[in-house]
Amino acid sequence: MYSLFKDRAEAGRMLAQHLRHEAGSNTVVLALPRGGVPVGFEIAAILGAELDVLPVRKIGVPGQKELAMGAVASGGALHVEHDTMKASHVTQLRFDEVLEQERAELARREAAYRGDRPPAQVEGRTVLLVDDGMATGATMKAAVLALRARGPARILAALPVAPAGAETEFAGIVDGFVCVAQPAFFFSVGQHYDDFGETTDDDVRALLQRAWARSEGEAR
């Protein structure tokens, strides 16, 4: 099976072409760390938009961390996949234990990425919510819940790749769903990249610093 993208940067450039009609000063790109940040960086650069992160943590089934039984986002928004919990025989007590671990990691990452810099203002703006791909959609749904409380005018889910029909899961949840490819045979996000190496905390910080410096330079 051939891959769709060389790496996350190429995926971002391709996705940006599908988002050109959203370019403007009232658009902000919020990337889900860590893998969504290289994608969002390219989109923000091409559209001339502000870039920030919206930290989200998957709540993985114990022993099967890649299987999401929910997700928690910056600001405390929580999405729970009750069917997955039930099928995996996860008790509420065990779920709460994993949730607290992920909340702690979420707080650590937010401090590491942004420091004392306040989050981007999203009230009344169009938000492009970006990740490097979507499997279950749990993290994206938690991110949308977190964003709604901050009063954006519109939220668009923007993804390089997702399973076929994924947009139906987001009908009524987001204001738009933009995706480069939705292959019929979908096993994981990584299968669609030649290079799907880990994006590190240092990578995220470096990209954010470059994007913020660019935005501040353009504002002068």
Secondary structure, 3 states (H helix, E strand, C coil): CCCCECCHHHHHHHHHHHCHHHCCCCEEEEECCCCHHHHHHHHHHHHCCEEEECCEEEEEECCEEEEEEEEEECCCCEEECHHHHHHCCCCHHHHHHHHHHHHHHHHHHHHHHHCCCCCCCCCCCEEEEECCCCCCCHHHHHHHHHHHCCCCCEEEEEEEECCCCHHHHHECCECEEEEEECCCCCCCCHHHECCCCCCCHHHHHHHHHHHHHHHHHHHC
